[in-house]
Amino acid sequence: MTFTNDKPIYLQMADRLCDEILAGKYQDDDRIPSVREYAVLLEVNANTAVKAFDELSRANIIYNKRGLGYFVTKGAKKQILKERKQQFMKERLPEFFRQMKLLDIKKEEVCNLFNQFYV
């Protein structure tokens, strides 16, 4: 995984795991890779992976079964979708609309492109 400088690595790792849940790689109550496995997979320090898992645990996306590992919380996908939609609507769309206005891009142009890509 290639990390960016705009966000701490542990948050990017947490986002990746959420992406995997959204994509259906992990379902409710599925076991996810261990902290060490995930750290090795993403080539990061195990402490960074611990921070990512702690973040997801606090957000109630994953839970720990002592001695067995981490699992996806029931309803995690729905929760992630809800939070990501709110974040997208609040943070990204306003800038998108601002750029449309600055560049004189018409709604119809965006709708046409949307229809091409979202079929």
N, CA, C and O atoms as a GROMACS GRO file, in nm:
protein
  476
    1MET      N    1   0.085  -0.118   0.000
    1MET     CA    2   0.000   0.000   0.000
    1MET      C    3   0.089   0.123   0.000
    1MET      O    4   0.188   0.129   0.072
    2THR      N    5   0.053   0.220  -0.080
    2THR     CA    6   0.125   0.347  -0.084
    2THR      C    7   0.053   0.447   0.005
    2THR      O    8  -0.067   0.472  -0.012
    3PHE      N    9   0.125   0.503   0.098
    3PHE     CA   10   0.066   0.597   0.192
    3PHE      C   11   0.091   0.740   0.145
    3PHE      O   12   0.191   0.769   0.080
    4THR      N   13  -0.002   0.828   0.180
    4THR     CA   14   0.011   0.969   0.146
    4THR      C   15   0.054   1.047   0.269
    4THR      O   16   0.052   0.995   0.381
    5ASN      N   17   0.092   1.171   0.249
    5ASN     CA   18   0.137   1.256   0.360
    5ASN      C   19   0.025   1.338   0.422
    5ASN      O   20   0.048   1.409   0.520
    6ASP      N   21  -0.095   1.330   0.366
    6ASP     CA   22  -0.203   1.416   0.414
    6ASP      C   23  -0.278   1.361   0.535
    6ASP      O   24  -0.365   1.429   0.590
    7LYS      N   25  -0.245   1.241   0.576
    7LYS     CA   26  -0.318   1.175   0.685
    7LYS      C   27  -0.225   1.076   0.754
    7LYS      O   28  -0.143   1.013   0.687
    8PRO      N   29  -0.234   1.061   0.887
    8PRO     CA   30  -0.149   0.964   0.956
    8PRO      C   31  -0.166   0.823   0.898
    8PRO      O   32  -0.275   0.784   0.856
    9ILE      N   33  -0.057   0.748   0.896
    9ILE     CA   34  -0.058   0.613   0.838
    9ILE      C   35  -0.161   0.524   0.906
    9ILE      O   36  -0.229   0.447   0.838
   10TYR      N   37  -0.174   0.531   1.038
   10TYR     CA   38  -0.267   0.443   1.106
   10TYR      C   39  -0.411   0.470   1.061
   10TYR      O   40  -0.492   0.378   1.054
   11LEU      N   41  -0.444   0.597   1.031
   11LEU     CA   42  -0.578   0.629   0.982
   11LEU      C   43  -0.597   0.579   0.839
   11LEU      O   44  -0.707   0.536   0.802
   12GLN      N   45  -0.492   0.585   0.758
   12GLN     CA   46  -0.500   0.531   0.623
   12GLN      C   47  -0.519   0.380   0.627
   12GLN      O   48  -0.590   0.323   0.544
   13MET      N   49  -0.455   0.315   0.724
   13MET     CA   50  -0.473   0.170   0.740
   13MET      C   51  -0.617   0.139   0.782
   13MET      O   52  -0.678   0.045   0.732
   14ALA      N   53  -0.670   0.217   0.874
   14ALA     CA   54  -0.808   0.198   0.919
   14ALA      C   55  -0.904   0.219   0.802
   14ALA      O   56  -1.000   0.144   0.786
   15ASP      N   57  -0.877   0.321   0.720
   15ASP     CA   58  -0.960   0.345   0.602
   15ASP      C   59  -0.954   0.227   0.505
   15ASP      O   60  -1.056   0.189   0.447
   16ARG      N   61  -0.837   0.170   0.489
   16ARG     CA   62  -0.823   0.056   0.398
   16ARG      C   63  -0.905  -0.062   0.447
   16ARG      O   64  -0.973  -0.128   0.368
   17LEU      N   65  -0.900  -0.089   0.576
   17LEU     CA   66  -0.979  -0.200   0.630
   17LEU      C   67  -1.128  -0.171   0.613
   17LEU      O   68  -1.206  -0.261   0.582
   18CYS      N   69  -1.169  -0.047   0.633
   18CYS     CA   70  -1.309  -0.009   0.608
   18CYS      C   71  -1.345  -0.029   0.461
   18CYS      O   72  -1.454  -0.076   0.430
   19ASP      N   73  -1.254   0.008   0.372
   19ASP     CA   74  -1.276  -0.014   0.228
   19ASP      C   75  -1.298  -0.163   0.200
   19ASP      O   76  -1.384  -0.200   0.120
   20GLU      N   77  -1.219  -0.246   0.264
   20GLU     CA   78  -1.231  -0.390   0.243
   20GLU      C   79  -1.365  -0.442   0.296
   20GLU      O   80  -1.424  -0.533   0.237
   21ILE      N   81  -1.412  -0.385   0.405
   21ILE     CA   82  -1.544  -0.423   0.457
   21ILE      C   83  -1.651  -0.378   0.360
   21ILE      O   84  -1.743  -0.454   0.330
   22LEU      N   85  -1.641  -0.255   0.310
   22LEU     CA   86  -1.739  -0.204   0.213
   22LEU      C   87  -1.740  -0.287   0.085
   22LEU      O   88  -1.845  -0.308   0.025
   23ALA      N   89  -1.623  -0.333   0.043
   23ALA     CA   90  -1.611  -0.412  -0.080
   23ALA      C   91  -1.659  -0.556  -0.062
   23ALA      O   92  -1.670  -0.631  -0.159
   24GLY      N   93  -1.688  -0.595   0.063
   24GLY     CA   94  -1.739  -0.729   0.088
   24GLY      C   95  -1.632  -0.833   0.116
   24GLY      O   96  -1.663  -0.952   0.125
   25LYS      N   97  -1.509  -0.790   0.130
   25LYS     CA   98  -1.402  -0.886   0.162
   25LYS      C   99  -1.424  -0.946   0.300
   25LYS      O  100  -1.396  -1.064   0.322
   26TYR      N  101  -1.475  -0.865   0.392
   26TYR     CA  102  -1.506  -0.912   0.528
   26TYR      C  103  -1.652  -0.880   0.558
   26TYR      O  104  -1.698  -0.768   0.537
   27GLN      N  105  -1.724  -0.979   0.608
   27GLN     CA  106  -1.865  -0.965   0.644
   27GLN      C  107  -1.876  -0.954   0.796
   27GLN      O  108  -1.777  -0.967   0.868
   28ASP      N  109  -1.998  -0.930   0.844
   28ASP     CA  110  -2.023  -0.928   0.989
   28ASP      C  111  -1.969  -1.055   1.053
   28ASP      O  112  -1.990  -1.166   1.003
   29ASP      N  113  -1.899  -1.037   1.163
   29ASP     CA  114  -1.842  -1.146   1.244
   29ASP      C  115  -1.731  -1.224   1.176
   29ASP      O  116  -1.688  -1.327   1.229
   30ASP      N  117  -1.682  -1.179   1.060
   30ASP     CA  118  -1.565  -1.242   0.998
   30ASP      C  119  -1.440  -1.202   1.074
   30ASP      O  120  -1.428  -1.090   1.123
   31ARG      N  121  -1.347  -1.296   1.084
   31ARG     CA  122  -1.217  -1.266   1.143
   31ARG      C  123  -1.136  -1.188   1.041
   31ARG      O  124  -1.135  -1.222   0.922
   32ILE      N  125  -1.069  -1.085   1.087
   32ILE     CA  126  -0.979  -1.008   1.001
   32ILE      C  127  -0.836  -1.047   1.034
   32ILE      O  128  -0.812  -1.112   1.136
   33PRO      N  129  -0.740  -1.008   0.951
   33PRO     CA  130  -0.601  -1.041   0.983
   33PRO      C  131  -0.561  -0.985   1.120
   33PRO      O  132  -0.614  -0.884   1.166
   34SER      N  133  -0.468  -1.053   1.183
   34SER     CA  134  -0.418  -1.005   1.312
   34SER      C  135  -0.342  -0.876   1.292
   34SER      O  136  -0.309  -0.838   1.180
   35VAL      N  137  -0.314  -0.809   1.402
   35VAL     CA  138  -0.236  -0.686   1.398
   35VAL      C  139  -0.102  -0.711   1.328
   35VAL      O  140  -0.062  -0.635   1.240
   36ARG      N  141  -0.036  -0.818   1.366
   36ARG     CA  142   0.096  -0.849   1.305
   36ARG      C  143   0.082  -0.882   1.158
   36ARG      O  144   0.163  -0.838   1.076
   37GLU      N  145  -0.019  -0.962   1.123
   37GLU     CA  146  -0.040  -0.997   0.983
   37GLU      C  147  -0.066  -0.873   0.898
   37GLU      O  148  -0.011  -0.859   0.789
   38TYR      N  149  -0.148  -0.784   0.950
   38TYR     CA  150  -0.181  -0.662   0.876
   38TYR      C  151  -0.059  -0.571   0.864
   38TYR      O  152  -0.037  -0.508   0.760
   39ALA      N  153   0.021  -0.564   0.970
   39ALA     CA  154   0.144  -0.483   0.967
   39ALA      C  155   0.240  -0.537   0.862
   39ALA      O  156   0.298  -0.460   0.785
   40VAL      N  157   0.257  -0.668   0.857
   40VAL     CA  158   0.346  -0.728   0.758
   40VAL      C  159   0.291  -0.706   0.618
   40VAL      O  160   0.366  -0.671   0.526
   41LEU      N  161   0.162  -0.726   0.600
   41LEU     CA  162   0.098  -0.709   0.470
   41LEU      C  163   0.119  -0.568   0.415
   41LEU      O  164   0.148  -0.550   0.296
   42LEU      N  165   0.106  -0.468   0.501
   42LEU     CA  166   0.117  -0.329   0.459
   42LEU      C  167   0.257  -0.270   0.480
   42LEU      O  168   0.282  -0.153   0.451
   43GLU      N  169   0.348  -0.355   0.531
   43GLU     CA  170   0.488  -0.316   0.553
   43GLU      C  171   0.501  -0.194   0.643
   43GLU      O  172   0.568  -0.096   0.610
   44VAL      N  173   0.434  -0.202   0.759
   44VAL     CA  174   0.444  -0.096   0.859
   44VAL      C  175   0.483  -0.156   0.994
   44VAL      O  176   0.481  -0.278   1.011
   45ASN      N  177   0.516  -0.071   1.086
   45ASN     CA  178   0.547  -0.113   1.222
   45ASN      C  179   0.421  -0.168   1.288
   45ASN      O  180   0.312  -0.116   1.266
   46ALA      N  181   0.436  -0.271   1.368
   46ALA     CA  182   0.321  -0.332   1.437
   46ALA      C  183   0.250  -0.232   1.527
   46ALA      O  184   0.128  -0.241   1.544
   47ASN      N  185   0.324  -0.137   1.586
   47ASN     CA  186   0.260  -0.036   1.671
   47ASN      C  187   0.164   0.052   1.592
   47ASN      O  188   0.062   0.097   1.645
   48THR      N  189   0.197   0.076   1.466
   48THR     CA  190   0.109   0.155   1.380
   48THR      C  191  -0.020   0.077   1.354
   48THR      O  192  -0.129   0.133   1.356
   49ALA      N  193  -0.006  -0.052   1.330
   49ALA     CA  194  -0.123  -0.137   1.309
   49ALA      C  195  -0.209  -0.143   1.436
   49ALA      O  196  -0.332  -0.144   1.428
   50VAL      N  197  -0.145  -0.147   1.551
   50VAL     CA  198  -0.220  -0.147   1.678
   50VAL      C  199  -0.304  -0.020   1.688
   50VAL      O  200  -0.420  -0.025   1.728
   51LYS      N  201  -0.247   0.094   1.651
   51LYS     CA  202  -0.322   0.220   1.656
   51LYS      C  203  -0.441   0.216   1.560
   51LYS      O  204  -0.549   0.266   1.594
   52ALA      N  205  -0.422   0.158   1.443
   52ALA     CA  206  -0.532   0.147   1.346
   52ALA      C  207  -0.644   0.060   1.402
   52ALA      O  208  -0.762   0.095   1.393
   53PHE      N  209  -0.607  -0.053   1.460
   53PHE     CA  210  -0.708  -0.145   1.515
   53PHE      C  211  -0.777  -0.082   1.636
   53PHE      O  212  -0.898  -0.100   1.654
   54ASP      N  213  -0.702  -0.009   1.718
   54ASP     CA  214  -0.762   0.061   1.833
   54ASP      C  215  -0.864   0.164   1.784
   54ASP      O  216  -0.972   0.177   1.842
   55GLU      N  217  -0.828   0.236   1.680
   55GLU     CA  218  -0.918   0.336   1.622
   55GLU      C  219  -1.048   0.271   1.575
   55GLU      O  220  -1.157   0.322   1.601
   56LEU      N  221  -1.036   0.158   1.506
   56LEU     CA  222  -1.154   0.087   1.456
   56LEU      C  223  -1.235   0.024   1.569
   56LEU      O  224  -1.358   0.015   1.560
   57SER      N  225  -1.168  -0.018   1.673
   57SER     CA  226  -1.238  -0.072   1.790
   57SER      C  227  -1.319   0.037   1.859
   57SER      O  228  -1.435   0.016   1.895
   58ARG      N  229  -1.258   0.154   1.876
   58ARG     CA  230  -1.328   0.267   1.938
   58ARG      C  231  -1.449   0.309   1.856
   58ARG      O  232  -1.551   0.352   1.911
   59ALA      N  233  -1.438   0.296   1.724
   59ALA     CA  234  -1.548   0.334   1.635
   59ALA      C  235  -1.651   0.221   1.622
   59ALA      O  236  -1.750   0.235   1.550
   60ASN      N  237  -1.627   0.111   1.692
   60ASN     CA  238  -1.717  -0.005   1.692
   60ASN      C  239  -1.731  -0.069   1.553
   60ASN      O  240  -1.838  -0.119   1.516
   61ILE      N  241  -1.621  -0.067   1.477
   61ILE     CA  242  -1.616  -0.132   1.346
   61ILE      C  243  -1.566  -0.274   1.361
   61ILE      O  244  -1.612  -0.365   1.291
   62ILE      N  245  -1.473  -0.294   1.452
   62ILE     CA  246  -1.420  -0.428   1.480
   62ILE      C  247  -1.423  -0.450   1.632
   62ILE      O  248  -1.432  -0.355   1.709
   63TYR      N  249  -1.416  -0.575   1.671
   63TYR     CA  250  -1.408  -0.608   1.813
   63TYR      C  251  -1.309  -0.722   1.832
   63TYR      O  252  -1.280  -0.798   1.739
   64ASN      N  253  -1.257  -0.733   1.953
   64ASN     CA  254  -1.157  -0.832   1.985
   64ASN      C  255  -1.218  -0.945   2.067
   64ASN      O  256  -1.284  -0.922   2.168
   65LYS      N  257  -1.195  -1.067   2.022
   65LYS     CA  258  -1.228  -1.185   2.102
   65LYS      C  259  -1.095  -1.232   2.159
   65LYS      O  260  -1.008  -1.281   2.087
   66ARG      N  261  -1.082  -1.218   2.289
   66ARG     CA  262  -0.955  -1.248   2.355
   66ARG      C  263  -0.904  -1.386   2.314
   66ARG      O  264  -0.975  -1.486   2.327
   67GLY      N  265  -0.782  -1.390   2.266
   67GLY     CA  266  -0.719  -1.515   2.227
   67GLY      C  267  -0.754  -1.562   2.086
   67GLY      O  268  -0.692  -1.654   2.034
   68LEU      N  269  -0.854  -1.500   2.023
   68LEU     CA  270  -0.896  -1.542   1.889
   68LEU      C  271  -0.866  -1.438   1.782
   68LEU      O  272  -0.849  -1.473   1.665
   69GLY      N  273  -0.858  -1.312   1.820
   69GLY     CA  274  -0.828  -1.208   1.723
   69GLY      C  275  -0.940  -1.107   1.709
   69GLY      O  276  -1.029  -1.097   1.794
   70TYR      N  277  -0.933  -1.032   1.601
   70TYR     CA  278  -1.030  -0.926   1.574
   70TYR      C  279  -1.133  -0.972   1.471
   70TYR      O  280  -1.103  -1.048   1.380
   71PHE      N  281  -1.256  -0.923   1.490
   71PHE     CA  282  -1.368  -0.960   1.405
   71PHE      C  283  -1.446  -0.835   1.368
   71PHE      O  284  -1.442  -0.733   1.438
   72VAL      N  285  -1.519  -0.845   1.257
   72VAL     CA  286  -1.601  -0.732   1.211
   72VAL      C  287  -1.730  -0.726   1.294
   72VAL      O  288  -1.799  -0.827   1.309
   73THR      N  289  -1.760  -0.611   1.346
   73THR     CA  290  -1.881  -0.590   1.426
   73THR      C  291  -2.005  -0.599   1.336
   73THR      O  292  -2.003  -0.555   1.221
   74LYS      N  293  -2.112  -0.656   1.390
   74LYS     CA  294  -2.238  -0.661   1.315
   74LYS      C  295  -2.282  -0.519   1.283
   74LYS      O  296  -2.283  -0.431   1.369
   75GLY      N  297  -2.320  -0.497   1.157
   75GLY     CA  298  -2.365  -0.366   1.114
   75GLY      C  299  -2.254  -0.268   1.080
   75GLY      O  300  -2.280  -0.151   1.055
   76ALA      N  301  -2.129  -0.316   1.079
   76ALA     CA  302  -2.016  -0.227   1.053
   76ALA      C  303  -2.024  -0.165   0.914
   76ALA      O  304  -1.997  -0.047   0.897
   77LYS      N  305  -2.062  -0.245   0.815
   77LYS     CA  306  -2.069  -0.194   0.678
   77LYS      C  307  -2.169  -0.078   0.669
   77LYS      O  308  -2.141   0.024   0.608
   78LYS      N  309  -2.283  -0.096   0.730
   78LYS     CA  310  -2.386   0.008   0.729
   78LYS      C  311  -2.336   0.134   0.799
   78LYS      O  312  -2.359   0.245   0.752
   79GLN      N  313  -2.268   0.117   0.909
   79GLN     CA  314  -2.213   0.229   0.985
   79GLN      C  315  -2.107   0.304   0.903
   79GLN      O  316  -2.106   0.427   0.900
   80ILE      N  317  -2.019   0.228   0.838
   80ILE     CA  318  -1.914   0.291   0.757
   80ILE      C  319  -1.977   0.369   0.642
   80ILE      O  320  -1.938   0.483   0.616
   81LEU      N  321  -2.075   0.309   0.575
   81LEU     CA  322  -2.144   0.377   0.466
   81LEU      C  323  -2.206   0.509   0.511
   81LEU      O  324  -2.192   0.611   0.445
   82LYS      N  325  -2.273   0.505   0.624
   82LYS     CA  326  -2.340   0.624   0.676
   82LYS      C  327  -2.238   0.734   0.704
   82LYS      O  328  -2.258   0.848   0.664
   83GLU      N  329  -2.130   0.700   0.772
   83GLU     CA  330  -2.029   0.799   0.808
   83GLU      C  331  -1.957   0.853   0.685
   83GLU      O  332  -1.931   0.973   0.675
   84ARG      N  333  -1.927   0.765   0.591
   84ARG     CA  334  -1.855   0.809   0.471
   84ARG      C  335  -1.943   0.897   0.383
   84ARG      O  336  -1.895   0.994   0.324
   85LYS      N  337  -2.071   0.864   0.374
   85LYS     CA  338  -2.163   0.947   0.296
   85LYS      C  339  -2.172   1.086   0.356
   85LYS      O  340  -2.166   1.186   0.284
   86GLN      N  341  -2.187   1.093   0.489
   86GLN     CA  342  -2.193   1.224   0.556
   86GLN      C  343  -2.066   1.303   0.532
   86GLN      O  344  -2.071   1.423   0.503
   87GLN      N  345  -1.954   1.238   0.544
   87GLN     CA  346  -1.825   1.305   0.524
   87GLN      C  347  -1.812   1.355   0.380
   87GLN      O  348  -1.768   1.467   0.358
   88PHE      N  349  -1.851   1.273   0.284
   88PHE     CA  350  -1.845   1.310   0.143
   88PHE      C  351  -1.933   1.432   0.115
   88PHE      O  352  -1.891   1.527   0.049
   89MET      N  353  -2.056   1.428   0.167
   89MET     CA  354  -2.150   1.538   0.144
   89MET      C  355  -2.103   1.668   0.210
   89MET      O  356  -2.123   1.776   0.155
   90LYS      N  357  -2.041   1.656   0.325
   90LYS     CA  358  -1.998   1.774   0.400
   90LYS      C  359  -1.865   1.831   0.352
   90LYS      O  360  -1.847   1.952   0.348
   91GLU      N  361  -1.772   1.743   0.314
   91GLU     CA  362  -1.636   1.789   0.285
   91GLU      C  363  -1.602   1.795   0.137
   91GLU      O  364  -1.536   1.890   0.093
   92ARG      N  365  -1.645   1.698   0.060
   92ARG     CA  366  -1.601   1.693  -0.080
   92ARG      C  367  -1.695   1.760  -0.178
   92ARG      O  368  -1.650   1.829  -0.269
   93LEU      N  369  -1.824   1.742  -0.160
   93LEU     CA  370  -1.918   1.800  -0.255
   93LEU      C  371  -1.912   1.953  -0.261
   93LEU      O  372  -1.916   2.008  -0.371
   94PRO      N  373  -1.903   2.022  -0.149
   94PRO     CA  374  -1.896   2.169  -0.159
   94PRO      C  375  -1.778   2.216  -0.245
   94PRO      O  376  -1.793   2.310  -0.324
   95GLU      N  377  -1.663   2.154  -0.230
   95GLU     CA  378  -1.546   2.191  -0.311
   95GLU      C  379  -1.570   2.154  -0.457
   95GLU      O  380  -1.531   2.228  -0.547
   96PHE      N  381  -1.631   2.040  -0.480
   96PHE     CA  382  -1.665   1.997  -0.617
   96PHE      C  383  -1.756   2.101  -0.684
   96PHE      O  384  -1.731   2.141  -0.798
   97PHE      N  385  -1.859   2.143  -0.613
   97PHE     CA  386  -1.952   2.242  -0.668
   97PHE      C  387  -1.884   2.377  -0.691
   97PHE      O  388  -1.912   2.446  -0.789
   98ARG      N  389  -1.796   2.414  -0.601
   98ARG     CA  390  -1.721   2.538  -0.615
   98ARG      C  391  -1.636   2.535  -0.742
   98ARG      O  392  -1.631   2.632  -0.818
   99GLN      N  393  -1.570   2.422  -0.765
   99GLN     CA  394  -1.487   2.407  -0.885
   99GLN      C  395  -1.573   2.407  -1.011
   99GLN      O  396  -1.534   2.465  -1.113
  100MET      N  397  -1.689   2.344  -1.005
  100MET     CA  398  -1.780   2.346  -1.120
  100MET      C  399  -1.815   2.490  -1.158
  100MET      O  400  -1.815   2.527  -1.275
  101LYS      N  401  -1.845   2.569  -1.057
  101LYS     CA  402  -1.883   2.708  -1.082
  101LYS      C  403  -1.765   2.787  -1.139
  101LYS      O  404  -1.781   2.861  -1.236
  102LEU      N  405  -1.648   2.771  -1.079
  102LEU     CA  406  -1.529   2.843  -1.128
  102LEU      C  407  -1.496   2.807  -1.272
  102LEU      O  408  -1.455   2.892  -1.351
  103LEU      N  409  -1.515   2.679  -1.306
  103LEU     CA  410  -1.478   2.631  -1.439
  103LEU      C  411  -1.594   2.635  -1.538
  103LEU      O  412  -1.581   2.592  -1.652
  104ASP      N  413  -1.706   2.687  -1.492
  104ASP     CA  414  -1.826   2.696  -1.575
  104ASP      C  415  -1.866   2.561  -1.634
  104ASP      O  416  -1.897   2.548  -1.752
  105ILE      N  417  -1.865   2.461  -1.547
  105ILE     CA  418  -1.909   2.327  -1.587
  105ILE      C  419  -2.057   2.316  -1.555
  105ILE      O  420  -2.099   2.340  -1.442
  106LYS      N  421  -2.133   2.281  -1.652
  106LYS     CA  422  -2.279   2.271  -1.638
  106LYS      C  423  -2.318   2.138  -1.576
  106LYS      O  424  -2.251   2.036  -1.592
  107LYS      N  425  -2.428   2.142  -1.505
  107LYS     CA  426  -2.482   2.023  -1.439
  107LYS      C  427  -2.502   1.910  -1.540
  107LYS      O  428  -2.476   1.794  -1.508
  108GLU      N  429  -2.548   1.942  -1.660
  108GLU     CA  430  -2.574   1.841  -1.762
  108GLU      C  431  -2.447   1.768  -1.803
  108GLU      O  432  -2.449   1.648  -1.829
  109GLU      N  433  -2.335   1.841  -1.807
  109GLU     CA  434  -2.207   1.780  -1.842
  109GLU      C  435  -2.168   1.674  -1.738
  109GLU      O  436  -2.123   1.565  -1.772
  110VAL      N  437  -2.186   1.711  -1.613
  110VAL     CA  438  -2.153   1.618  -1.504
  110VAL      C  439  -2.248   1.499  -1.506
  110VAL      O  440  -2.205   1.385  -1.486
  111CYS      N  441  -2.376   1.524  -1.530
  111CYS     CA  442  -2.474   1.416  -1.537
  111CYS      C  443  -2.441   1.318  -1.649
  111CYS      O  444  -2.454   1.196  -1.631
  112ASN      N  445  -2.399   1.369  -1.763
  112ASN     CA  446  -2.362   1.282  -1.874
  112ASN      C  447  -2.242   1.195  -1.839
  112ASN      O  448  -2.242   1.074  -1.865
  113LEU      N  449  -2.141   1.256  -1.780
  113LEU     CA  450  -2.024   1.178  -1.737
  113LEU      C  451  -2.061   1.077  -1.629
  113LEU      O  452  -2.014   0.964  -1.630
  114PHE      N  453  -2.144   1.119  -1.536
  114PHE     CA  454  -2.191   1.030  -1.431
  114PHE      C  455  -2.258   0.908  -1.492
  114PHE      O  456  -2.231   0.795  -1.451
  115ASN      N  457  -2.344   0.930  -1.589
  115ASN     CA  458  -2.414   0.819  -1.654
  115ASN      C  459  -2.320   0.726  -1.729
  115ASN      O  460  -2.346   0.605  -1.738
  116GLN      N  461  -2.213   0.779  -1.784
  116GLN     CA  462  -2.113   0.695  -1.852
  116GLN      C  463  -2.039   0.604  -1.756
  116GLN      O  464  -2.013   0.488  -1.787
  117PHE      N  465  -2.006   0.657  -1.640
  117PHE     CA  466  -1.924   0.582  -1.545
  117PHE      C  467  -2.006   0.498  -1.447
  117PHE      O  468  -1.954   0.402  -1.391
  118TYR      N  469  -2.128   0.533  -1.426
  118TYR     CA  470  -2.209   0.468  -1.322
  118TYR      C  471  -2.315   0.377  -1.381
  118TYR      O  472  -2.432   0.382  -1.342
  119VAL      N  473  -2.274   0.295  -1.475
  119VAL     CA  474  -2.368   0.198  -1.536
  119VAL      C  475  -2.340   0.059  -1.498
  119VAL      O  476  -2.411  -0.032  -1.541
   0.00000   0.00000   0.00000
